[in-house]
């Protein structure tokens, strides 16, 4: 499910067993249990930062006294925090490090339990990065260590979610039906409801009978549990069901219930999804709310990640300060020697070459510098922006100027780069469109993932990419739009792409940009129509 809390609540049985012998006089006995729960149940950056500092200290102490099982446990929670804050590479490193420690220890029930939750965590980590085959492998590793039927249900659900994301709905159905077969051995109603809810959604995608029955069973179980967080998932799935049946009234009714639940439990990700669901149902009364909330949530996430990155840096600096200073000193000496040698060599080369050869060398140097600026200056400006944002005294106009430079440099690179369309085209297209989302312009795509892009030729996909890029560039330069919607729809024999924005519009004049769009579309025997009026936005309908 969407909440990270649900995928590892079952990992918290006996934390008090880890109150050890030595080195804990400076922490209360319940600190380990407290911070573990803050990680699993809390979502705030403050909770995660405090927990990260605690477990780093805890790990250092366990390593000092050579308490390996405790160190592996600490590494698990550090890995969880890195996962929640978006540091996937570090999260994987800590989890693998924990498993390597456990591999060298004697088997025990606790060792087996810890290995199981680490494999399950790695499954989630690879799933989040869309490395699907590796994610399923890790879940199967966890499944092989599972002794409780309830835990088996959780892992079956996790595997089915991966298969669902790959549109392998039949395989997902088989996994969930296996989960239903062990219901009589499970007393946990919450996990049963999750299986039934997922199974209902899978059957809906397979257009099979019984979808609504499973969804309603899950809803009833969750109502009995009075768990608002789980009710949210039921309401969103029921809204999807009635949308597929073209029952707009029921669809929007459940979408509103999901929205109210998201507001009640105060889960930002739920609220964002609920607003998106209402927009998908053409409830445009929430456009402003969605735009404002989505932008503020994205900003908050970025700020939290930046603060957490700084915390990680500060901790690392304090732990390895002497080693770092020594390495820096050696590096500076090496750089100085290299600069000196390079300078002498360069002078000797210049003196020994013909005038034409010297000019050619200058041209090559300029070309390399130009390429370096083209490739890296945007990233350098972005890092400067990030540092300045942390400083509350920074002049906002400076940040605006830097952002403008960053955007122009990035656009130069991206507008002319090579396009890889042989696979994962929906991801390539999503990345293109979302690059034009900003603090003042919201970009929403509809039904992009429902198109079978594998059925289109490389030429058509490249043309679609360039045409949409042209429209988005035109929007950014001229429209002053605050909202852009791009809808993908497959008719009997045509792909229909509808673009619309709420910009200033204009009298229709086909300048270079729109002429390029028409020329590109005509080469693949498609059509494009434009519609625009002053102060009434801009629309384009593409059929290929």
C-alpha positions in Angstrom: 0.0 0.0 0.0 1.0 3.7 -0.3 1.9 4.1 3.4 5.3 2.9 4.4 3.9 2.4 7.8 1.7 -0.5 6.7 4.5 -2.5 5.1 6.6 -3.0 8.3 4.3 -2.6 11.3 4.6 -6.3 11.7 8.4 -5.9 12.3 8.0 -4.6 15.8 7.6 -7.5 18.2 10.1 -7.5 21.0 12.2 -4.3 21.0 12.7 -4.4 24.8 14.9 -7.5 24.3 17.5 -5.1 22.9 18.2 -3.2 26.1 21.8 -4.4 26.4 24.4 -4.7 29.1 27.0 -2.0 28.5 27.2 1.5 27.3 23.6 2.7 27.7 23.8 4.7 30.9 23.5 7.9 28.9 20.2 6.8 27.3 16.9 5.8 29.0 15.9 2.1 28.6 13.0 3.0 26.4 15.0 5.1 23.9 15.5 2.3 21.4 11.8 1.5 21.5 10.8 5.2 21.3 12.9 6.0 18.3 12.0 2.8 16.5 8.3 3.7 16.7 9.1 7.3 15.6 10.6 5.9 12.4 7.7 3.4 11.8 4.8 5.6 12.7 6.1 9.2 12.3 6.7 11.0 9.0 8.1 14.3 10.1 11.6 15.4 9.3 12.2 16.2 13.0 11.3 12.7 14.1 13.6 11.1 11.4 16.5 13.4 12.1 16.4 12.7 15.9 16.1 9.0 15.2 19.0 9.1 12.7 21.3 10.7 15.2 20.2 8.2 17.9 20.8 5.1 15.8 24.2 6.4 14.5 25.4 6.8 18.1 23.8 3.5 19.0 25.6 1.8 16.1 29.0 3.3 17.1 28.6 2.1 20.6 27.6 -1.5 19.5 30.6 -1.6 17.1 32.8 -0.4 19.9 31.7 -3.3 22.2 31.6 -5.7 19.2 27.8 -6.4 19.7 27.2 -7.5 16.1 23.5 -8.4 16.3 22.7 -5.0 17.9 24.8 -3.3 15.1 22.8 -5.1 12.5 19.6 -3.9 14.1 20.8 -0.3 14.2 21.8 -0.6 10.5 18.3 -1.7 9.6 16.7 1.4 11.1 19.3 3.7 9.6 18.5 2.1 6.2 14.8 2.7 6.8 15.4 6.4 7.5 17.5 6.8 4.4 14.8 5.1 2.4 12.1 7.5 3.8 14.2 10.5 3.0 15.0 9.5 -0.6 18.6 8.4 -0.1 18.1 5.0 -1.8 21.8 4.3 -2.5 22.8 4.8 1.2 19.7 2.8 2.3 20.8 -0.2 0.2 24.3 0.0 1.5 23.3 -0.1 5.1 20.8 -2.9 4.6 23.3 -5.1 2.7 25.9 -4.3 5.4 23.5 -5.6 8.1 22.8 -8.8 6.2 26.5 -9.4 5.8 26.9 -9.2 9.6 24.0 -11.6 10.2 25.5 -14.1 7.6 28.5 -14.5 9.9 26.5 -15.2 13.1 24.9 -18.4 14.3 21.3 -19.0 13.4 18.7 -18.0 15.9 15.0 -17.0 15.9 16.0 -13.4 16.3 18.6 -13.6 13.6 16.0 -15.1 11.2 13.5 -12.4 12.1 15.9 -9.6 11.4 17.1 -11.2 8.1 13.5 -11.5 7.1 12.7 -7.8 7.7 15.9 -6.7 5.9 15.0 -8.8 2.8 11.5 -7.3 2.9 13.0 -3.8 3.2 15.3 -4.4 0.2 12.2 -5.6 -1.8 10.5 -2.3 -1.1 13.7 -0.4 -1.9 14.0 -2.0 -5.3 10.3 -1.7 -6.0 10.5 2.0 -5.3 13.3 2.3 -7.9 11.3 0.1 -10.4 13.9 -2.7 -10.3 11.1 -5.1 -10.3 12.8 -8.5 -10.8 15.3 -7.8 -8.0 12.4 -6.6 -5.8 10.5 -9.9 -6.2 13.7 -11.9 -5.6 14.2 -10.1 -2.2 10.5 -10.6 -1.3 11.0 -14.3 -2.0 14.0 -14.4 0.2 11.9 -12.9 3.0 9.1 -15.4 2.2 11.5 -18.3 2.7 12.2 -17.1 6.3 8.6 -16.4 7.2 7.0 -18.5 9.9 3.7 -16.6 10.5 0.8 -16.7 8.2 0.1 -13.0 8.8 3.6 -12.1 7.6 3.1 -14.3 4.5 0.0 -12.2 3.7 2.0 -9.0 3.9 4.7 -10.3 1.5 2.1 -11.7 -0.9 0.6 -8.2 -1.0 3.9 -6.7 -1.7 4.6 -9.1 -4.6 1.2 -8.5 -6.0 1.8 -4.7 -6.0 4.9 -5.2 -8.1 3.1 -7.3 -10.6 0.3 -4.8 -10.7 2.8 -2.0 -11.5 4.0 -4.1 -14.4 0.5 -4.6 -15.6 0.8 -8.3 -14.9 -2.7 -8.5 -13.5 -3.2 -12.2 -14.0 0.0 -13.1 -12.1 -1.0 -10.7 -9.4 -4.4 -12.3 -9.1 -2.8 -15.7 -8.6 -0.6 -14.5 -5.8 -3.6 -12.8 -4.0 -5.8 -15.9 -4.4 -3.0 -17.9 -2.7 -3.2 -15.3 0.1 -7.0 -15.8 0.4 -6.4 -19.6 0.7 -4.6 -19.0 4.1 -7.2 -16.7 5.6 -8.4 -19.4 8.0 -4.9 -19.4 9.6 -4.8 -15.6 10.0 -6.5 -13.6 12.7 -5.3 -10.1 11.6 -8.3 -8.4 10.0 -6.3 -5.5 8.7 -4.1 -7.7 6.5 -7.1 -9.7 5.3 -8.8 -6.4 4.3 -5.6 -5.3 2.4 -5.6 -8.6 0.4 -9.3 -8.3 -0.4 -8.9 -4.6 -1.4 -6.0 -5.4 -3.7 -7.7 -8.4 -5.2 -10.8 -6.3 -6.0 -8.6 -3.8 -7.8 -6.8 -6.5 -9.8 -10.1 -8.1 -10.8 -11.3 -4.7 -12.0 -8.2 -4.4 -14.2 -8.9 -7.9 -15.5 -12.6 -7.0 -16.1 -13.7 -10.0 -14.1 -16.8 -10.5 -12.0 -16.6 -10.1 -8.3 -14.4 -7.0 -8.2 -17.0 -4.9 -6.4 -17.7 -7.7 -3.9 -14.0 -7.9 -2.8 -13.8 -4.1 -2.5 -16.9 -3.9 -0.4 -15.7 -6.8 1.9 -12.5 -5.0 2.5 -14.4 -1.8 3.2 -16.6 -3.5 5.8 -13.7 -5.1 7.6 -12.0 -1.7 7.8 -15.1 0.0 9.1 -15.2 -2.6 11.9 -11.5 -1.8 12.7 -12.2 2.0 12.6 -8.8 2.5 10.9 -9.2 5.7 9.0 -5.8 5.3 7.1 -6.9 2.0 5.7 -10.4 3.4 4.8 -8.7 5.8 2.5 -7.4 3.1 0.2 -10.8 1.4 0.1 -12.5 4.7 -0.9 -10.0 5.4 -3.7 -10.3 1.9 -5.1 -14.1 2.1 -5.1 -14.0 5.5 -6.8 -11.8 3.8 -9.5 -14.3 1.0 -9.8 -17.3 3.3 -10.4 -15.3 5.4 -12.8 -14.7 2.4 -14.9 -18.4 1.7 -14.8 -19.1 5.3 -15.9 -21.1 5.9 -12.7 -19.9 9.4 -12.1 -22.1 10.0 -9.1 -20.7 7.1 -7.1 -17.2 7.7 -8.3 -17.2 11.3 -7.0 -19.0 10.3 -3.8 -16.1 7.9 -2.9 -13.5 10.3 -4.1 -14.9 12.9 -1.7 -14.9 10.3 1.1 -11.2 9.6 0.4 -10.5 13.3 0.4 -12.2 13.7 3.8 -10.3 10.8 5.2 -7.0 12.2 3.9 -7.8 15.6 5.6 -8.8 13.8 8.8 -5.6 11.7 9.2 -3.5 14.6 8.1 -1.4 12.6 5.7 0.1 14.9 3.0 0.6 12.2 0.4 -3.0 11.0 0.9 -4.3 14.5 0.5 -2.3 15.1 -2.7 -3.6 11.8 -4.2 -7.2 12.6 -3.2 -7.0 16.0 -4.9 -5.6 14.4 -8.0 -8.4 11.8 -7.9 -11.0 14.6 -7.9 -9.3 16.3 -10.7 -9.3 13.1 -12.7 -13.1 13.0 -12.2 -13.2 16.6 -13.6 -14.0 18.1 -10.3 -12.2 21.3 -11.2 -13.2 23.1 -8.1 -10.0 21.9 -6.4 -7.6 23.0 -9.1 -6.3 25.9 -7.1 -6.1 23.8 -3.9 -4.3 21.0 -5.7 -1.8 23.4 -7.3 -1.1 25.2 -4.1 -0.9 22.0 -2.0 1.2 20.1 -4.5 3.7 22.9 -4.9 4.0 23.4 -1.1 4.3 19.7 -0.5 7.1 19.4 -3.1 8.9 22.3 -1.5 8.6 20.9 2.0 9.9 17.5 0.8 12.9 19.2 -0.9 13.6 21.3 2.2 13.4 18.3 4.5 15.7 16.3 2.2 18.2 19.2 2.1 18.1 19.5 5.9 18.6 15.8 6.3 21.5 15.8 3.9 23.1 18.5 5.9 22.6 16.5 9.1 24.2 13.4 7.5 27.1 15.5 6.4 27.6 17.1 9.8 27.5 13.6 11.5 29.9 12.2 9.0 32.2 15.2 9.4 32.3 14.8 13.1 33.0 11.0 12.9 35.8 11.2 10.3 37.2 14.7 10.8 40.8 13.8 11.3 40.8 11.3 8.3 39.1 13.9 6.1 41.6 16.7 7.0 44.5 14.4 6.2 42.9 13.3 2.9 42.3 17.0 2.0 45.9 17.9 2.8 47.2 15.1 0.6 44.7 16.0 -2.2 45.7 19.7 -2.2 49.4 18.8 -2.4 48.6 16.4 -5.3 46.5 19.1 -7.1 49.3 21.6 -6.7 51.9 19.2 -8.1 49.6 18.3 -11.0 48.9 22.0 -11.7 52.6 22.8 -11.7 53.5 19.9 -13.9 50.6 20.6 -16.2 51.6 24.3 -16.5 55.2 23.5 -17.3 54.1 20.9 -19.8 51.6 23.2 -21.4 54.2 26.0 -21.8 56.7 23.5 -23.4 54.1 22.2 -25.7 53.1 25.7 -26.8 56.8 26.7 -27.5 57.4 23.6 -29.5 54.4 23.8 -31.8 53.8 25.7 -35.0 51.4 28.8 -34.8 48.7 26.8 -36.5 49.0 23.9 -34.0 48.8 26.4 -31.1 45.6 27.9 -32.5 44.1 24.4 -33.0 44.9 23.6 -29.4 43.2 26.8 -28.3 40.1 25.8 -30.3 40.1 22.3 -28.8 40.4 23.8 -25.3 37.6 26.2 -25.9 35.4 23.4 -27.2 36.1 21.3 -24.1 35.3 24.3 -21.9 32.1 24.9 -23.8 31.0 21.3 -23.5 31.8 21.4 -19.8 29.7 24.5 -19.3 26.9 22.9 -21.3 26.9 19.7 -19.3 27.7 20.9 -15.7 26.9 24.6 -15.2 23.2 23.8 -14.6 24.1 21.4 -11.8 26.6 23.8 -10.3 24.0 26.6 -10.3 21.4 24.3 -8.7 23.8 23.4 -5.9 24.4 27.1 -5.2 20.6 27.7 -5.2 20.2 24.9 -2.7 22.8 26.3 -0.3 21.4 29.8 -0.6 17.9 28.6 0.2 19.1 27.3 3.5 20.3 30.8 4.3 17.2 32.8 5.4 19.0 36.1 4.8 19.6 35.5 1.1 18.1 38.1 -1.3 15.2 36.4 -3.1 16.1 38.3 -6.4 19.4 36.5 -6.4 17.7 33.2 -6.1 15.4 34.2 -8.9 18.3 35.1 -11.2 20.1 31.9 -10.4 16.9 29.9 -11.1 16.6 31.7 -14.5 20.2 30.8 -15.4 19.7 27.2 -14.2 16.5 26.8 -16.3 18.0 28.3 -19.5 21.1 26.1 -19.3 19.1 23.0 -18.5 16.7 23.7 -21.3 19.6 24.1 -23.8 20.9 20.6 -22.8 17.5 18.9 -22.7 15.9 20.4 -25.8 18.6 18.9 -28.1 19.6 15.7 -26.3 19.3 12.2 -27.8 16.0 10.4 -27.1 16.0 6.8 -26.0 12.6 5.4 -26.9 13.2 1.7 -27.3 11.8 1.0 -23.8 10.2 2.7 -20.8 8.9 5.4 -23.1 6.2 6.4 -20.6 9.0 7.2 -18.0 10.9 9.2 -20.6 7.7 11.2 -21.5 6.8 11.7 -17.9 10.3 13.1 -17.1 10.0 15.5 -20.1 6.6 16.9 -19.1 7.4 17.2 -15.4 10.6 19.1 -16.2 8.3 22.0 -17.1 6.5 22.0 -13.8 7.5 24.9 -11.5 6.4 27.0 -8.6 4.1 28.9 -10.9 3.1 26.3 -13.4 1.5 22.9 -12.5 1.6 20.1 -15.1 -0.8 17.2 -14.9 -0.8 14.1 -17.2 -3.8 11.8 -17.5 -3.8 8.2 -18.7 -0.2 8.3 -19.8 0.5 4.9 -18.3 -2.6 3.3 -19.9 -1.1 3.6 -23.4 0.7 0.5 -24.8 3.8 2.4 -26.1 5.4 -0.8 -27.2 2.9 -0.9 -30.1 4.2 2.3 -31.6 7.2 2.7 -33.9 10.4 4.4 -32.8 9.7 7.2 -35.3 6.2 7.9 -33.9 7.5 8.0 -30.3 10.3 10.3 -31.2 7.9 12.6 -33.1 5.4 12.6 -30.1 8.3 13.5 -27.8 9.5 16.4 -29.9 6.0 17.7 -30.5 5.1 17.7 -26.8 8.5 19.3 -26.1 7.7 22.1 -28.6 4.3 22.7 -27.0 5.8 22.9 -23.5 8.6 25.2 -24.6 6.0 27.4 -26.3 3.9 27.4 -23.1 6.9 28.4 -20.9 8.0 31.2 -23.2 4.6 32.8 -24.1 1.6 31.5 -22.2 2.1 32.6 -18.6 0.0 29.5 -17.8 -0.4 28.3 -14.2 -2.0 25.0 -15.1 -1.4 22.6 -18.0 -3.3 19.3 -18.6 -2.1 16.7 -21.1 -4.5 13.8 -21.7 -3.7 10.6 -23.6 -6.6 8.6 -25.1 -6.6 5.5 -27.3 -9.5 5.3 -29.8 -10.1 2.5 -32.2 -7.2 3.2 -34.5 -5.8 6.5 -33.2 -3.8 7.9 -30.3 -5.4 11.2 -29.3 -3.2 13.6 -27.2 -5.1 16.7 -25.9 -3.1 19.6 -24.6 -4.7 22.6 -22.8 -3.5 25.4 -20.6 -5.0 28.4 -18.9 -2.5 30.9 -20.2 -3.0 34.3 -21.8 -3.7 32.8 -25.2 -3.6 35.0 -28.4 -4.8 35.4 -31.9 -3.6 32.2 -33.6 -0.4 32.8 -35.5 1.6 29.8 -36.6 5.1 30.9 -35.9 8.2 28.6 -36.0 7.2 26.5 -33.0 3.7 25.6 -34.2 4.8 25.1 -37.8 7.4 22.7 -36.5 4.6 20.8 -34.6 2.5 20.6 -37.8 5.5 19.5 -40.0 6.5 16.8 -37.5 3.0 15.4 -37.2 2.4 15.3 -40.9 5.6 13.2 -41.4 3.9 10.3 -39.5 0.5 10.9 -41.2 -1.1 12.5 -38.2 -3.1 15.6 -37.7 -3.0 18.5 -35.2 -5.5 21.3 -34.6 -4.9 24.4 -32.5 -7.4 26.6 -30.6 -6.6 29.8 -28.9 -8.1 33.2 -28.0 -6.8 36.1 -26.0 -7.2 35.4 -22.3 -8.8 32.0 -23.0 -5.7 29.7 -23.0 -4.3 27.5 -25.6 -5.4 24.0 -26.8 -4.0 21.5 -29.2 -5.4 18.1 -30.3 -3.0 15.6 -31.8 -4.1 12.5 -33.6 -1.6 9.9 -34.8 
